[in-house]
């Protein structure tokens, strides 16, 4: 649900006496520099426009009613309206642009005799309440947002037609920053369909990773759940000691009791802890915080207790502890699992998660990493290592757990799908190793090569495979790669650099 010019709508709704006047909302700041952000229809008919200095607006309309922007009041009113909109869905969230309500109507449509009737009813009832609203329904948040802004009011896109209804929309329907849209304008990219036709692997390097993320979200390739406006209180427990103590066994016993209470709260919410904070309070010095980040969500008191005790071993306390507080700032959905009849232990995947958590606790978060592939044409940069337990961007809300819940990816036959993988060696050197090559013809396939003073006869060679980097990367790289098999049976991955014709060894298949 898109509410155009929401700050102005909110002001006129709270103060109906202003509806007969030429009203504008201006940015806060010095009077001489303030500019108009939103203007009503009456002011627009007088020639007032958004972006115009307030002084110029007053010159066009002497009776102009100027009001300063009030983001906190806008946010409060939008949350209140979100609560009112729960008559259509139990899950109502706010979009990032603060002018939209997002409703998850999964399973709700039958109660309104279909999605079209639900959308139509919402339009009518919002209008009766005095709101100007544009409503659209789609299979994804990105699709619904784009249709509400740029398609016919009341549009409903079936799940199997998401791509066909999105491709004709302008690229502004992808919720991208202004600088990215300016790059598209310079290149003449106006529609989502034009953007989809570009090679997917080149998009992050040219326009940023957010472009691919927004495309995947809109087309259903990447989940974008709706975060409800109603947030439950933080999951936290605490205790205090009658007399401050520094005895480790007393602290461990207190932690066990607190963890039991914490796990019970998590079970009630069907959540698991992804990040655990332990605060040790003292009487005269600032408290000490112990951070424990988990690879997968957990509500095992035993597992979290082991991790806390491991971290506690490395804490040097300046004073006895007077109190302990455990807090879970980041949680994730953790559905109940059905075990086998005689299964007394947790599944093997839980053991793997516990191992990762123990290694992170002993070695540090940055020391335990996973290799992930990157869609980069230059082999040296086609892989990067990411921390196994990555830090969350925003930890203030329990509802952030929904953003990380794993769901099956939607398969979609399209020209935008990733290219099929090309055969690559098991080992790739981070720095290519120079070679001496004898070819039958200049620039042709290698017939013999020398590495580290030793000669190798080439029995077979496959190639070339041309790899180039885009002009936007700065230094232009052009290489012809070959797979060669020596007389000894070893297969190497070598390339010839176009710049100077030199040869390099870049990987080995053995």
Buried (B, 14 or more C-beta within 10 A) or exposed (E): BBBBBBBBBBBBBEEEEBEEBBBBBBEEEEEEEBBBBBBBEBBEEBEBEBEBBBEEBBEBBEEBBBBEBBEEEBBEBBBEBBEBBBEBBEBBBBBEEEBBBBBBBEEBBEEBEEBBEBBBBBBEBBEEEEBBBBBBBBBBBBBBBBBBBBBEEBBBBEEEEBBEBBBEBBBBBBBBEEEBBEBBEEEEBEBBBBBBEBEBBBBBBBBBEBBBBBBBBBBBBBBBBBBBBBEEEBBBBEEEBEEBBEEEEEBEEBBBEBBEBBBEBBEEBEBBBBBBBBBBBBEEEEEBEBEBBBBBBBBBBEBBBBBBBBBBEEEEBEBBBBBBBBBBBBBBBBEEEEEEEEEEEBEEEBEEBBEBBBBBBBEEBEEBEEEEEEBBBBBEEBBEEEBBBEEBEEBEBBBBBBBBEEEEEBEBEEEBEEEEEEEBBEEBBEEBBEBEBEBEEEEEBBBBBEBEEEEBEBEEBEBBBEBEBBEEBEEEBEBBBBBBBBEEEEBBBBBBBBEEEBBBBBBBBE
